[in-house]
Amino acid sequence: MRLLDSAAIQPDQIDALGHLNVRQYLVRAYGGNRELASLIGLPPKAAAGALAPVRTGHYARYHREQRLGAVVEVWGGVLEIGAETARTFCELRNAASGEVAATVVFELALEDQRNLSRRPWPAGTIELAQSMRVELPTYAAPRTLSVDPPTADITFEALLARVGPAGDGGMSGLAERTIAAEECDDFGYLRDGSMEPLTGARTGNGGLDQPIMDGDAGVRFGWAVLELKTTLFERPRAGDRLRSLGAIVGLHRKARHTRRWTFDTDSGKIVAIDDFVAVAFDLAARRAIEIPPALRAEFSKRHHAPNSPDRRSAPQTPGR
């Protein structure tokens, strides 16, 4: 793998759980992936004109928390490349210890930014990509989430009727937003990777709000994300109105799996689906704990298992 980036964690990148915010891992992986794209002959999007490489989805697995001041390196390579699509891999490591902090698999395509149509890779890109081939490490493979595309044949109205506006009762309740012009590229489309997820509560550092909760025996805990998968179906444009809603689709002893659907309010089309697997994380012991019984009972009321739920073993604490 190639070293693509290296930088220390700054104070504004730390969330309420006291470690690097889950979205900041992705920000670093995005940067590494852009550098990787340049190494295989794809120009930066700002200089690419009408044609540019764009991310159509990603899967991230978080292995070990990173604290303030740690230097995080981004390493990467190409998993596979076809005529019009590619899969790339970025691995975030602690520079001092060498421990793996997170792994991210990206799905890429070359698009004409004027109409978002797919285009073949430019001459030489496939050859360069083949020279940077890597194999996906076993520790980077999905554990709880499925590698198959999520089912998209659902309407907002049907989802709302099933789960209600409170969604999972936490960060995945009903949320709405309008895409601002300053968030978009020169062709009026939302910039690639400019915000994940597309709707929902946010903090000043670009991540999700991290509520701190009181558990049994005075234990204070929050939710630490272990896996995240995003599938993009449509690229929003300036002025588009979006609304999203989530539900708990998997409930384990220490973890919950939440899925959030984002729709275009006017057309009704599905825009994106985000899947999160998170554990209850003891802030003092820095480890996963069982979900407190009262909270589990509340979650059970909001648990909407899919028709074919994933029955693999429950996720564990990163690095443990």
Summary of the structure (lengths in Angstrom):
residues: 320
radius of gyration: 19.4
end to end distance: 24.9
largest distance: 62.7
contacts: 1035
relative contact order: 0.16
helix: 18%
strand: 37%
